[in-house]
Amino acid sequence: MENAMSIPHDRVVIFDTTLRDGEQCPGASMTLEEKLQVADLLDTMGVDVIEAGFPIASNGDFESVAEIARRTKKAVVAGLARAIPVDIARAGEAVKGARRPRIHTFVSTSPIHLEHQMRKTQDQVIDIITGTVAQARNLVDDVEWSAMDATRTPIDYLQRCVETAVKAGATTINLPDTVGYATPSEYEAMFRQVRAHILDRVPNGEQIVFSAHCHDDLGLAVANSLAALAGGARQIECTINGLGERAGNAALEEVVMAIRTRGDVLPYATGIEATMLTRASKLVSAVTSFPVQYNKAIVGRNAFAHESGIHQDGMLKNNTTYEIMTPDSVGVSKTSLVMGKHSGRAAFRDKLKALGYELGENALNDAFSRFKELADRKKVVYDEDIEALVDHEIAAAHDRVKLVSLTVIAGTHGPQRATMKMEVDGVVITEESAGNGPVDATFNCIQAIMPHSAKLALYQVHAVTEGTDAQAEVSVRLEDGDKAVTGRGSDPDTLVASAQAYIIALNKLATKRGSLNAQAQPAAE
């Protein structure tokens, strides 16, 4: 048996599922253009396998997987499929244009899943594994099989399932901690036992790549993933910023930097260009409108900040006293370049590059225009201000509905009133509404222009920087039935930022629904 992805013993394959498992995080939807941006960056930074989506889920998912498969230059492109023949056929069709296609198929193996979800016997599941893995192997040479809820599956049955999958043609075996239940010692032991069984029972079993896929319900996803390496795993499945369902997945940037920083106890290597980690984090945060927590390891705003006196004193004497990594090793550049209203386009482009952004010409022009407007309103433009406005440009780049202007009358005597102009598919619509407060009045204007049934599930405001002229960054989450989306807007005016965030969320919801319900007879200008 020849593995479709033969790797050296000390090499860890990085499998990124931001576009599949990450996008399943409530509110973290991406457009096709945004998915292509993320996939291009993942390929450039050296990700080995890009799980591009779940082709059977929708026509949109199928098209995005197919387009990523066509565009990707180096990475393996995987499509996920349930253990159902139509799923596997659809996944095979989606990835067939890839230079290195993979079908990733899965089935539940734990008693609780078999009884309550699958409603199958153990023998029936064995038959399903045999048929569906063989079907996938007939379509592509590279097949990954996953035992869903592996960590709550009896070890003898898990070994039997894995042996069946390997003999049917699987080249990678994934043993996921689906519900984030395992501890590192348990997870390592599971890999050690299953791998030993395969080495003992299957000819050329050493060519099978074992993979870890951990959820972070107990905060152990990265620790468990690294423990799996000690048990013989050589692929780790992860996402940028740890994005994912519930508490998320193992964070790619944490896995990569743990291996790089602790080579003494983790004698492995990845193919990731670590200096691109911050850039990847910012892009995924911008396109999903999911902010990165300030104290997030590796890529959080405070990851390299030292405020206490004893820490600052130590850093001034020798930065290794309190830093085990350097900021530049993950793409965080400290620069003395001060931005203001007299700064030119070239300086702005250099600043963006230092902050980890690379924009196309049109996006750069839009961001520079917005920067000049901001510089006229603020005395000092901080790095965080520039990050906020660029993130907004990225999130709103392909929106069909945009805010043109907003005027609000507020004060102690209500009701408050808002007058808004919005551009819908190139047509400007004007609306005036009252509300119980200025934010309510603003959102009522949007509701009047874009009638919808979505409920406001989250409204959050925080200052991007310090000072009374600081930009406000607003996050809005909308829920409509089983769909949830998040929008983020930034502006020195909190109400403008609120309107931007709400409109970005509605655009994302419309993309998911496939339609926009703007007024039928807009008042064009």
C-alpha positions as CSV (number, residue, x, y, z in Angstrom):
1,M,0.0,0.0,0.0
2,E,1.5,3.4,-1.0
3,N,0.3,6.4,1.0
4,A,-0.8,9.3,-1.3
5,M,1.0,11.6,1.1
6,S,4.3,10.0,2.2
7,I,6.1,12.1,4.9
8,P,9.3,11.9,7.0
9,H,9.0,10.6,10.5
10,D,9.5,14.0,12.2
11,R,7.3,16.0,9.8
12,V,3.9,17.1,11.1
13,V,1.3,17.6,8.4
14,I,-0.8,20.7,9.1
15,F,-4.4,20.2,8.0
16,D,-6.4,23.5,8.1
17,T,-10.2,23.2,8.4
18,T,-11.0,27.0,8.9
19,L,-13.1,26.9,5.7
20,R,-15.1,23.9,6.9
21,D,-15.1,23.3,10.6
22,G,-14.2,27.0,11.3
23,E,-17.1,28.3,9.2
24,Q,-19.5,26.1,11.2
25,C,-19.0,28.4,14.1
26,P,-22.3,30.3,14.6
27,G,-22.0,33.6,12.8
28,A,-18.7,32.9,11.1
29,S,-20.0,32.7,7.5
30,M,-17.8,33.7,4.6
31,T,-18.6,34.6,1.0
32,L,-16.9,32.8,-1.9
33,E,-14.5,35.7,-2.5
34,E,-13.5,35.7,1.2
35,K,-13.0,31.9,1.2
36,L,-10.8,32.2,-1.9
37,Q,-8.7,34.9,-0.1
38,V,-8.2,32.7,2.9
39,A,-7.4,29.6,0.8
40,D,-4.8,31.5,-1.2
41,L,-3.1,32.7,2.0
42,L,-3.2,29.2,3.6
43,D,-1.6,27.8,0.4
44,T,1.1,30.5,0.4
45,M,2.0,30.1,4.1
46,G,2.6,26.4,3.6
47,V,-0.5,24.6,4.9
48,D,-0.3,21.0,3.8
49,V,-4.0,20.2,3.5
50,I,-6.8,22.7,3.1
51,E,-10.3,21.3,4.0
52,A,-12.2,23.6,1.7
53,G,-15.8,22.7,2.7
54,F,-18.6,20.2,2.8
55,P,-19.7,19.9,-0.9
56,I,-23.0,18.2,-0.3
57,A,-24.2,20.9,2.1
58,S,-25.2,23.3,-0.6
59,N,-24.5,24.4,-4.2
60,G,-22.5,27.3,-2.7
61,D,-20.3,24.9,-0.7
62,F,-19.8,22.8,-3.8
63,E,-18.8,25.7,-5.9
64,S,-16.4,27.1,-3.3
65,V,-14.7,23.7,-2.9
66,A,-14.4,23.3,-6.6
67,E,-13.0,26.8,-7.2
68,I,-10.4,26.4,-4.3
69,A,-9.5,23.0,-5.8
70,R,-8.8,24.6,-9.2
71,R,-6.8,27.6,-7.8
72,T,-4.7,25.9,-5.1
73,K,-1.1,25.5,-6.2
74,K,0.6,23.4,-3.5
75,A,-1.7,22.1,-0.8
76,V,-3.9,19.0,-0.9
77,V,-7.5,20.1,-1.2
78,A,-10.0,18.0,0.8
79,G,-13.8,17.9,0.6
80,L,-15.7,16.4,3.6
81,A,-18.3,13.7,3.1
82,R,-20.6,11.7,5.3
83,A,-20.5,7.9,4.9
84,I,-23.2,8.1,2.3
85,P,-22.6,7.3,-1.4
86,V,-24.1,10.5,-2.7
87,D,-22.0,12.6,-0.3
88,I,-18.8,10.9,-1.4
89,A,-19.7,11.2,-5.1
90,R,-20.3,14.9,-4.6
91,A,-17.1,15.4,-2.8
92,G,-15.2,13.6,-5.5
93,E,-16.7,15.8,-8.2
94,A,-15.8,18.9,-6.2
95,V,-12.1,18.1,-5.7
96,K,-11.4,16.5,-9.0
97,G,-9.9,19.7,-10.4
98,A,-7.2,19.8,-7.6
99,R,-3.6,19.0,-8.3
100,R,-3.7,16.9,-5.1
101,P,-7.4,15.9,-4.3
102,R,-8.5,14.3,-1.1
103,I,-11.9,12.9,0.1
104,H,-12.4,13.1,3.8
105,T,-15.2,10.8,5.0
106,F,-16.4,10.1,8.5
107,V,-18.8,7.9,10.5
108,S,-19.7,7.8,14.2
109,T,-18.2,4.9,16.2
110,S,-19.1,5.6,19.9
111,P,-21.9,3.7,21.5
112,I,-23.8,6.9,22.3
113,H,-23.7,8.0,18.7
114,L,-24.5,4.6,17.3
115,E,-27.6,4.3,19.6
116,H,-29.0,7.9,19.4
117,Q,-27.7,9.3,16.1
118,M,-26.8,6.5,13.7
119,R,-29.2,3.9,15.1
120,K,-27.0,1.2,13.7
121,T,-25.3,-1.8,15.1
122,Q,-21.5,-2.1,15.3
123,D,-21.5,-4.6,12.4
124,Q,-23.7,-2.4,10.3
125,V,-21.2,0.5,10.7
126,I,-18.3,-1.8,9.7
127,D,-20.2,-2.6,6.5
128,I,-20.7,1.1,5.9
129,I,-17.0,1.8,6.4
130,T,-16.0,-0.9,3.9
131,G,-18.3,0.3,1.2
132,T,-17.9,4.1,1.5
133,V,-14.1,4.1,1.9
134,A,-13.7,1.8,-1.1
135,Q,-16.0,4.2,-3.1
136,A,-13.9,7.2,-2.2
137,R,-10.6,5.3,-3.0
138,N,-12.0,4.6,-6.5
139,L,-12.4,8.4,-7.0
140,V,-9.1,9.6,-5.5
141,D,-5.8,8.1,-4.3
142,D,-5.8,10.1,-1.1
143,V,-8.6,9.1,1.3
144,E,-9.0,10.2,4.9
145,W,-11.3,8.4,7.2
146,S,-12.5,9.7,10.6
147,A,-14.0,7.9,13.5
148,M,-16.4,10.5,14.9
149,D,-16.4,10.6,18.7
150,A,-13.4,8.3,18.7
151,T,-12.4,9.3,22.3
152,R,-15.7,7.8,23.6
153,T,-15.4,4.6,21.6
154,P,-14.3,1.3,23.2
155,I,-10.7,0.7,22.1
156,D,-11.3,-2.8,20.7
157,Y,-14.1,-1.6,18.4
158,L,-12.2,1.5,17.4
159,Q,-9.2,-0.7,16.4
160,R,-11.6,-2.9,14.3
161,C,-13.1,0.2,12.6
162,V,-9.7,1.6,11.7
163,E,-8.4,-1.7,10.4
164,T,-11.5,-1.9,8.2
165,A,-11.0,1.6,6.8
166,V,-7.3,1.0,6.1
167,K,-8.0,-2.3,4.3
168,A,-10.7,-0.6,2.3
169,G,-8.2,2.0,1.0
170,A,-7.9,4.9,3.6
171,T,-4.5,6.5,3.6
172,T,-5.0,8.8,6.6
173,I,-6.8,7.9,9.8
174,N,-8.3,10.6,11.9
175,L,-9.2,9.9,15.6
176,P,-11.1,13.1,16.6
177,D,-11.9,14.3,20.1
178,T,-15.3,15.4,18.7
179,V,-16.8,16.7,21.9
180,G,-13.6,18.0,23.6
181,Y,-13.7,15.3,26.3
182,A,-10.2,13.8,26.3
183,T,-7.2,14.6,28.4
184,P,-3.7,14.5,26.9
185,S,-2.6,11.3,28.5
186,E,-5.8,9.5,27.4
187,Y,-5.5,10.9,23.8
188,E,-1.9,9.8,23.5
189,A,-2.7,6.3,24.8
190,M,-5.5,5.9,22.3
191,F,-3.3,6.8,19.3
192,R,-0.5,4.5,20.6
193,Q,-2.9,1.5,21.0
194,V,-4.7,2.0,17.7
195,R,-1.5,2.6,15.7
196,A,0.1,-0.5,17.3
197,H,-2.9,-2.6,16.2
198,I,-2.5,-1.4,12.6
199,L,1.2,-2.0,12.5
200,D,0.6,-5.5,13.8
201,R,-2.3,-6.4,11.6
202,V,-1.9,-4.5,8.3
203,P,1.0,-5.0,5.8
204,N,2.8,-1.7,5.3
205,G,0.8,-0.2,8.1
206,E,3.6,2.2,8.9
207,Q,2.6,4.2,5.8
208,I,-0.7,5.1,7.3
209,V,-0.8,8.7,8.6
210,F,-2.7,9.1,11.9
211,S,-4.4,12.5,12.5
212,A,-5.6,14.4,15.5
213,H,-8.7,16.6,15.4
214,C,-9.5,18.2,18.8
215,H,-12.2,20.5,20.0
216,D,-11.6,23.0,22.8
217,D,-14.5,22.4,25.2
218,L,-12.2,21.9,28.1
219,G,-9.5,24.2,26.8
220,L,-7.3,21.2,26.0
221,A,-7.4,21.1,22.1
222,V,-3.8,22.2,21.5
223,A,-2.5,20.1,24.4
224,N,-4.3,17.0,23.2
225,S,-3.1,17.6,19.6
226,L,0.5,17.7,20.7
227,A,0.0,14.7,23.0
228,A,-1.2,12.8,19.9
229,L,2.2,13.3,18.3
230,A,3.8,11.3,21.1
231,G,1.3,8.6,20.4
232,G,2.3,8.4,16.7
233,A,0.1,10.9,15.0
234,R,1.7,12.9,12.2
235,Q,-1.2,15.2,11.1
236,I,-2.9,17.8,13.2
237,E,-6.2,19.3,12.1
238,C,-6.6,22.9,13.3
239,T,-8.1,26.3,12.4
240,I,-6.8,29.9,12.3
241,N,-7.6,31.6,15.6
242,G,-9.1,28.3,16.9
243,L,-12.3,29.1,15.1
244,G,-14.9,26.4,15.2
245,E,-18.1,25.0,16.7
246,R,-18.8,25.5,20.4
247,A,-15.5,26.4,22.1
248,G,-13.6,26.0,18.8
249,N,-10.8,23.8,17.5
250,A,-7.1,23.6,18.1
251,A,-5.6,26.9,17.0
252,L,-3.1,26.5,14.1
253,E,-0.9,29.3,15.3
254,E,-0.6,27.8,18.7
255,V,0.2,24.3,17.4
256,V,2.9,25.6,15.0
257,M,4.6,27.9,17.5
258,A,4.6,25.2,20.3
259,I,6.4,22.8,17.9
260,R,8.8,25.6,16.8
261,T,9.5,26.9,20.3
262,R,9.7,23.6,22.2
263,G,11.8,21.5,19.8
264,D,13.5,20.0,22.9
265,V,10.4,18.1,23.8
266,L,8.6,18.3,20.5
267,P,11.2,17.1,18.0
268,Y,9.1,17.8,14.9
269,A,8.8,20.2,12.1
270,T,6.0,21.8,10.0
271,G,6.1,23.5,6.7
272,I,4.4,26.6,7.9
273,E,6.0,30.1,7.3
274,A,5.4,31.4,10.9
275,T,5.9,35.0,9.9
276,M,2.6,34.8,8.1
277,L,0.6,33.7,11.2
278,T,-0.4,37.2,12.3
279,R,-1.5,38.1,8.8
280,A,-3.6,34.9,8.6
281,S,-5.2,35.7,12.0
282,K,-6.1,39.2,10.9
283,L,-7.6,38.1,7.6
284,V,-9.8,35.4,9.1
285,S,-10.9,37.8,11.9
286,A,-11.8,40.4,9.3
287,V,-13.8,38.1,6.9
288,T,-15.7,36.3,9.7
289,S,-16.2,39.5,11.8
290,F,-15.0,37.5,14.8
291,P,-12.6,39.5,16.9
292,V,-9.5,37.9,18.4
293,Q,-9.4,38.1,22.2
294,Y,-6.8,40.4,23.4
295,N,-5.0,37.8,25.5
296,K,-5.1,35.1,22.8
297,A,-1.9,33.2,22.6
298,I,0.5,34.0,19.7
299,V,-1.8,36.5,17.8
300,G,-3.7,38.4,20.4
301,R,-3.1,42.1,20.8
302,N,-1.5,41.6,24.3
303,A,0.5,38.5,23.3
304,F,3.7,40.5,23.4
305,A,2.6,43.3,25.7
306,H,4.3,43.8,29.1
307,E,2.7,46.2,31.5
308,S,3.8,45.2,35.0
309,G,7.0,47.0,36.3
310,I,9.0,43.9,36.9
311,H,8.2,42.5,33.5
312,Q,9.1,45.8,31.8
313,D,12.4,46.0,33.7
314,G,13.3,42.5,32.7
315,M,12.4,43.2,29.1
316,L,14.6,46.3,29.0
317,K,17.6,44.3,30.3
318,N,17.1,41.2,28.1
319,N,13.9,40.3,26.2
320,T,14.4,36.6,26.9
321,T,13.5,37.2,30.5
322,Y,9.8,37.2,29.7
323,E,9.5,36.4,26.0
324,I,9.9,32.9,24.7
325,M,9.2,34.0,21.1
326,T,9.9,37.3,19.3
327,P,7.1,39.3,17.9
328,D,8.7,39.3,14.4
329,S,8.8,35.5,14.4
330,V,5.0,35.4,14.0
331,G,4.8,38.5,11.8
332,V,4.3,41.2,14.4
333,S,6.4,44.2,13.4
334,K,7.1,47.1,15.7
335,T,7.7,50.3,13.7
336,S,8.3,53.9,14.6
337,L,6.5,55.1,11.4
338,V,3.8,57.6,12.6
339,M,0.8,57.9,10.4
340,G,-1.1,61.2,10.1
341,K,-3.0,63.3,7.5
342,H,0.2,64.2,5.6
343,S,1.3,60.6,5.2
344,G,1.4,59.4,1.6
345,R,0.1,56.4,-0.1
346,A,3.6,54.7,-0.2
347,A,4.0,55.1,3.6
348,F,0.4,53.7,4.1
349,R,1.2,50.7,2.0
350,D,4.4,50.1,4.0
351,K,2.5,50.4,7.2
352,L,-0.1,47.8,6.0
353,K,2.7,45.4,5.1
354,A,4.2,45.8,8.5
355,L,0.9,45.1,10.1
356,G,0.4,41.9,8.0
357,Y,-1.9,43.1,5.3
358,E,-1.5,42.8,1.5
359,L,-4.3,44.4,-0.3
360,G,-5.1,44.6,-4.0
361,E,-5.0,47.9,-5.8
362,N,-8.7,48.7,-5.5
363,A,-8.9,47.7,-1.8
364,L,-5.8,49.7,-1.1
365,N,-7.3,52.8,-2.7
366,D,-10.5,52.4,-0.7
367,A,-8.6,51.9,2.6
368,F,-6.3,54.8,1.9
369,S,-9.2,57.1,1.2
370,R,-10.8,56.0,4.5
371,F,-7.5,56.5,6.3
372,K,-7.2,60.1,5.0
373,E,-10.8,60.8,6.3
374,L,-9.9,59.3,9.6
375,A,-6.7,61.3,9.9
376,D,-8.6,64.5,9.4
377,R,-10.8,63.5,12.4
378,K,-8.2,62.2,14.8
379,K,-5.0,63.8,16.1
380,V,-3.1,60.5,16.1
381,V,-3.8,57.4,14.0
382,Y,-2.6,54.3,15.9
383,D,-1.8,50.9,14.4
384,E,-5.0,49.6,15.9
385,D,-7.0,52.3,14.1
386,I,-5.5,51.3,10.7
387,E,-6.2,47.6,11.5
388,A,-9.8,48.4,12.3
389,L,-10.4,50.4,9.1
390,V,-8.7,47.8,6.9
391,D,-10.6,45.0,8.5
392,H,-13.8,46.9,7.7
393,E,-12.8,47.3,4.1
394,I,-12.1,43.6,3.8
395,A,-15.4,42.6,5.4
396,A,-17.4,45.1,3.2
397,A,-15.5,44.8,-0.1
398,H,-18.2,42.7,-1.9
399,D,-21.3,44.0,-0.1
400,R,-24.3,44.9,-2.3
401,V,-25.6,47.2,0.4
402,K,-23.6,50.0,1.9
403,L,-24.1,53.0,4.2
404,V,-23.9,56.4,2.5
405,S,-24.7,58.8,5.3
406,L,-26.4,58.9,8.7
407,T,-27.7,61.8,10.8
408,V,-29.1,61.2,14.3
409,I,-31.0,63.5,16.6
410,A,-30.6,62.4,20.2
411,G,-30.9,63.8,23.7
412,T,-32.9,63.6,26.9
413,H,-36.2,64.1,25.2
414,G,-37.3,61.3,22.9
415,P,-38.2,59.7,20.7
416,Q,-34.8,59.9,19.0
417,R,-34.7,60.1,15.2
418,A,-32.3,58.9,12.5
419,T,-32.1,59.8,8.8
420,M,-30.1,57.4,6.7
421,K,-29.0,57.0,3.1
422,M,-28.0,53.5,1.9
423,E,-26.9,52.3,-1.4
424,V,-28.6,49.0,-2.5
425,D,-27.2,47.5,-5.8
426,G,-26.1,51.0,-6.9
427,V,-29.3,52.8,-6.0
428,V,-29.4,55.2,-3.1
429,I,-32.4,54.9,-0.7
430,T,-33.3,57.5,2.0
431,E,-35.3,56.7,5.1
432,E,-36.1,58.4,8.4
433,S,-37.2,56.5,11.5
434,A,-37.8,57.1,15.2
435,G,-36.6,54.8,18.0
436,N,-36.2,54.3,21.7
437,G,-32.7,55.8,21.7
438,P,-30.3,56.6,18.8
439,V,-29.2,53.1,18.1
440,D,-32.7,51.8,17.9
441,A,-33.6,54.7,15.6
442,T,-30.6,53.8,13.4
443,F,-31.5,50.1,13.2
444,N,-35.1,51.0,12.5
445,C,-33.9,52.9,9.4
446,I,-32.1,49.8,8.2
447,Q,-35.1,47.6,8.9
448,A,-37.2,50.0,6.8
449,I,-34.8,49.9,3.8
450,M,-34.0,46.2,4.1
451,P,-37.1,44.4,5.6
452,H,-36.0,41.3,7.4
453,S,-37.0,38.9,10.2
454,A,-33.6,38.6,11.8
455,K,-33.3,39.1,15.6
456,L,-30.5,41.1,17.2
457,A,-28.7,38.6,19.4
458,L,-25.6,40.6,20.3
459,Y,-24.7,44.3,20.3
460,Q,-21.2,45.1,21.6
461,V,-19.1,48.3,21.6
462,H,-15.5,48.9,22.6
463,A,-12.9,51.5,21.9
464,V,-10.2,50.6,19.4
465,T,-7.7,52.9,21.2
466,E,-7.6,55.3,24.1
467,G,-8.8,58.9,24.1
468,T,-12.1,60.7,23.5
469,D,-11.5,60.6,19.7
470,A,-11.0,56.9,19.7
471,Q,-12.7,54.8,17.1
472,A,-15.6,52.7,18.3
473,E,-15.6,49.1,17.1
474,V,-19.1,47.6,17.2
475,S,-20.0,43.9,16.8
476,V,-23.5,42.9,15.8
477,R,-24.8,39.3,15.7
478,L,-28.1,38.6,13.9
479,E,-30.0,35.3,14.1
480,D,-32.7,34.2,11.6
481,G,-34.0,30.7,12.1
482,D,-31.0,28.4,12.0
483,K,-28.7,31.0,10.5
484,A,-26.5,33.3,12.6
485,V,-24.1,35.9,11.2
486,T,-21.8,38.5,12.8
487,G,-20.8,41.9,11.5
488,R,-18.2,44.3,12.7
489,G,-17.9,48.1,12.0
490,S,-15.5,50.8,13.1
491,D,-15.7,54.6,13.1
492,P,-15.0,57.5,15.5
493,D,-18.8,57.9,15.6
494,T,-20.3,55.0,17.5
495,L,-23.7,55.2,15.7
496,V,-22.0,55.1,12.3
497,A,-19.9,52.0,13.4
498,S,-23.2,50.5,14.7
499,A,-24.9,51.0,11.3
500,Q,-21.9,49.6,9.5
501,A,-21.8,46.5,11.6
502,Y,-25.6,45.9,11.2
503,I,-25.4,46.3,7.4
504,I,-22.4,44.0,7.1
505,A,-24.3,41.3,9.1
506,L,-27.3,41.7,6.9
507,N,-25.2,41.4,3.8
508,K,-23.8,38.1,5.1
509,L,-27.3,36.9,6.0
510,A,-28.5,37.8,2.5
511,T,-25.5,35.8,1.0
512,K,-26.6,32.8,3.1
513,R,-30.2,33.2,2.1
514,G,-29.4,34.1,-1.5
515,S,-31.5,37.2,-1.6
516,L,-31.9,40.8,-0.5
517,N,-35.2,42.3,0.4
518,A,-34.7,45.9,-0.2
519,Q,-37.7,48.2,-0.8
520,A,-39.2,47.6,-4.2
521,Q,-39.4,51.3,-5.2
522,P,-36.4,53.1,-3.8
523,A,-36.1,56.9,-3.9
524,A,-33.2,57.2,-6.2
525,E,-30.9,60.2,-6.2
